[in-house]
Amino acid sequence: MKLALIADLHANREAVSAVLDHARGQGAQRYAFLGDFVGYGADPAWVIDVVREHVAAGAIAVLGNHDAAALHGPATTMREDPRRAIEWTRAQLDDTQLRFLAQLPLSVQQGDTLFVHANTFDPPNWAYIVGRMEAALCLQATPCRLVFCGHMHDPMLFHLDGDGDVGELRPHAGVAIALSLPGQWLAITGSAGQPRDGNPAACYALYDGEHNRLSFHRVPYDHERAAAKIVAAGLPEALAQRLREGL
């Protein structure tokens, strides 16, 4: 089965539409949405409704930190621009959409695979996996062979072997990676809705369970339209510029 892994959608209708179309074209049979459906972008209600439809059809979805902020209010540590976006977002969502966010789990385990937004060692505090040390902590906190997460907005793959050594790989778009080495694997799938690696194209990953291969994909979309909608909504211009630059 081919599983599409989509993280950090961030209320970006244009990007999410393009990613879903691309995943279907790649033969995706199931979907996992790894959190942060809202925040930054101008279409939070639409994105939540699309994710909710997929969950009703059997998709996996987990809670992200921006989703939690939409429910409970922004954390005191949240920066000004995302704080403004969350305050605006909360006014755009109806009770049904808020209830959907409220029932999302922090993580989902299925067999030897774990799905989570930020990390496995302290999911509710949203710590980032910025390198090998955090990746090792993440993998050591679970017996699962595969961990899929988002939060970093930058695609990366880590491997932990039986001796505790961690390898890392920055993936190339469209190149399948065999996950055949023994040990554990951690894939940060990149962001569909707000890439931050210098490439404005939306990012997601596709796991081929039959062949035990993972591929990362970049999908161009109309980021100028998405950026214009951010400005038209009265959200900070800097959030629109991030989409244009992929930063």
N, C-alpha and C positions, 0 to 999 in steps of 0.2 A: 504494500500500500504506500502511496505517495502522500506525505503529510506536509502541508504548507505551514510555515512558522512565521507569524506576522506580529511584530512588536511595535510599540510606540507609534500608534496610528495618529494620535494627536489631532483629532477633529479635522483631518485633511481629506475631504471627500474626493478630490481629484486624484490624490496619490493612492488612496485605498481602492478606488475603482480600478485604477490601472494595475495595481498589484493583484487584485482578485481576478481580473481578466487574464493577466499573464500566468498566474498559477493554474487556472483552468486549462490554458493552452499547453502547460507543461504536464498535464495529466494529474493534477492534485485531486485526491479522492477524499481527503479530510483536512480540517483546518484546526490550528491552535493559535489563539490570540493571546499574546503574552503581556497584556496590560497597557495602561496609559492610552485609553481610547479618547480621552478628552484633554483639554489644555492646549494652548498656543494657537490652534486653528479655529476656523470660523464655522465649522459644521459638526458640533458635538452631538446634536440630537440624531442627525443622519447616521453618523458612524456608530453610535450605540445601537440604533435600530438594526443596522446591517449585521453587527456582531451578534445581537440577540437572535436574529433570524438564523444565523449559522449555528448558534448554540442549540436552538430548538431542533435543528437537523442533525445534531450529534457532535458539533465542534466543542473544543476545549476553550475555556477563557479563564484568565486569572486577573486579580486586581492589581492595578498599578498605583504609584504614589499620587499621580494627578487625579486618578479616579477617586482615591480616598479623600483628596482635598476637595473635590467637588461635592462629596458627601458631607464632610465634617468641617469644611473651611480650610484655608491654606495654613500650613505650619508657619510658625514665627520665623523659621529659617528660610522660607521661600523668598527668592529675589523678587524685585518690584514688578518686572514685566510678566513673569508667569503668575504672580499673585493677581495682577489685574485681569489676566486671561481667565483664571479660575473664578474670580468674582463675577465676571461677565458670563462664564459658562454656566454657573449655578442658576442664573436667571433664565437660561435657555432650555433647561431640562424639565420635563414633566414628571409626575409622580411615578409613572410606569418606568421611565428611564432611570430614575433614581433608585427605584426598588431593584432593578436589574443590577446596577452597580453594587448595591448593598449586599446582595446575595453571592457576589463573586468570592471565591476562595483565594487565599494568598498563594497557594500552590496546588497542583494536581499531580498525583503519581499514578501512572498506568504501567504495570509490569515493571520493567527495568528502566523506565523513562520518567523524568521529573520535569514538570513545566512550572516556571516561577518568573515573576517580573524582574526582581533585582538580584537576589542571591538565595542560597539555601541555608546559610548559617544564621541569618537574622532577618527573615523576610519583612517583618513589619517596620523595620527601621531603615530600609531602603539603601543600605550601603552599596557603593559601586564596586564592580570588579574592574580595577584599573590595571592589573598586571598579574604576573604569575603567582604572587603570594596570595592574593584574594581568590584567584582561581583554585589554588590548592585547598584553601579553607572551604570553598564552595563544594568541591568534590568530596573532601573528607567528611563533610557533614551529612552525606547521604550514601547509601549503598548502591544507588542507581548507576547503571553504566552510562546513561546519557542524561545530560541536563541541558535544557533549552531555556534561555532567558533573554531579556531585553535590557532596558534601562540605560545602557551606555551609548546608544545611538551610533555605534561604530562597530561593524562586523568583526568578529574575532573567533578563533577556535583554539581551545586548550586541550591538552591530553595529560593525564596523570597516570604514570606507570606504577608497577608494584613496588618499586623502590622509593616512591615518593617524589620522583623527579617530574617536573612539569615542563612540557614543551608547548610552544605557541606558534600559531600560523595565521598570517593575515590572508584571507582567502581572495581568490581572483574570481570575478563574476563569471558565472556560467561553467566553471570548472568543477566537476564532481570530485569529491574527496572521499576515499575509502576509509571507513572507520573500523579497519580490520585489526589494528594493534590491540593487544590485550590491555586492560586497564579501563579508565573512565574518560569520558569526553564531555567537555563543556562548550556549547556553542552560544555565542552572543550574536543574535541574528541581524543586528542592525535595525535602523528605524525606517518604517514605511512612510511616516508622516512628517518627520523632521530630521533628515540625515545630517550628520555633523562631521563627516570625514572629507569634506571638500568636494563632494560629488552630489549635486542636487537631485539626482535620480533616486527614486524610492528604492528601498532595500528590503528584501525578505529572504528566507531560506527554505529549501525543500529537501525533506528527508525521504529517501527511497528505502523503505524497510526491507523490501525483498532482496535488494542488492547491498544493503548496509552502506549507503553512500549519501553524502550531504553536499548540496550545492547552494551557493549564495547567488542571488540574482539582483541586478540593477534594472529598474524599469523607469525610463523617462516618462514624465507626465507634464501636464500644463501647470508648472509651478508658478508661472506669472499670474495665471487666473487665481490660484489658491492664495497667492500673496495679495493680490488686489482685493480679495474678499476679506482678508484680515484687516486691511486698512479701512475698507468700507464699513466694517463692523465697529470701528472706533478702537480697535486693539492697537498695541504699540507697533509702530513702524519697524522697529528692530526685529520683531517676530516675522514680519513679511520678508525682510532682507535676508534672514537666515535661510528661508526657503530658496531664495534666488541664488545664494552662494553655497548652500549645502554646509553651513558652518554653525 
